[in-house]
Amino acid sequence: MPEDLCTHWISGESRRCLAPGTRMYLLGRRCPAHTPAALAGRPEPGQGAYCAPGRCLCGDDTCPAYATYALRDRYATAADSWAAVDARAIASGKRRSSPAQYAAAKTTVGEQHDRDARLRRTA
């Protein structure tokens, strides 16, 4: 089978589509009528649809994901929140680390426990 034909299986007719003018997708080569978006009944990306949040693939500056992609420092606070999870994993021994990191993690977790206890007492 030539490589530029649609490989979509039409089960009602028990045959492949074999239409020319295809693009490669994870499922194989697809013609415009059998792209994953067309089969799901959605527009193709870049044709009125938007990219996933924080992942602009179209490069269009009107895409809402483009603004969040360009302004990555909005996610800095979310990335900083993982420090607490990492410190607990290191302090518990579930994550490998150097002795210095282990000691720092133990200190951080101890401070977190003290802060949480203090907040519980005042609440």
RAPE-V93142 format. One record per residue. N is the residue number from 1. SS is DSSP state (H for helix, E for strand, - for the rest). Layout:
{{N	SS} {N	SS}}
This chain:
{{1	-} {2	-} {3	-} {4	-} {5	-} {6	-} {7	-} {8	-} {9	E} {10	E} {11	-} {12	-} {13	-} {14	-} {15	E} {16	E} {17	-} {18	-} {19	-} {20	-} {21	-} {22	-} {23	E} {24	E} {25	E} {26	-} {27	-} {28	E} {29	E} {30	E} {31	-} {32	H} {33	H} {34	H} {35	-} {36	H} {37	H} {38	H} {39	H} {40	-} {41	-} {42	-} {43	-} {44	-} {45	E} {46	-} {47	-} {48	-} {49	E} {50	-} {51	-} {52	E} {53	-} {54	-} {55	E} {56	-} {57	-} {58	-} {59	-} {60	-} {61	-} {62	-} {63	-} {64	H} {65	H} {66	H} {67	H} {68	H} {69	H} {70	H} {71	-} {72	H} {73	H} {74	H} {75	H} {76	H} {77	H} {78	H} {79	H} {80	H} {81	H} {82	H} {83	H} {84	H} {85	H} {86	H} {87	H} {88	H} {89	H} {90	H} {91	H} {92	H} {93	-} {94	-} {95	-} {96	-} {97	-} {98	-} {99	H} {100	H} {101	H} {102	H} {103	H} {104	H} {105	H} {106	H} {107	H} {108	H} {109	H} {110	H} {111	H} {112	H} {113	H} {114	H} {115	H} {116	H} {117	H} {118	H} {119	H} {120	H} {121	H} {122	H} {123	-}}
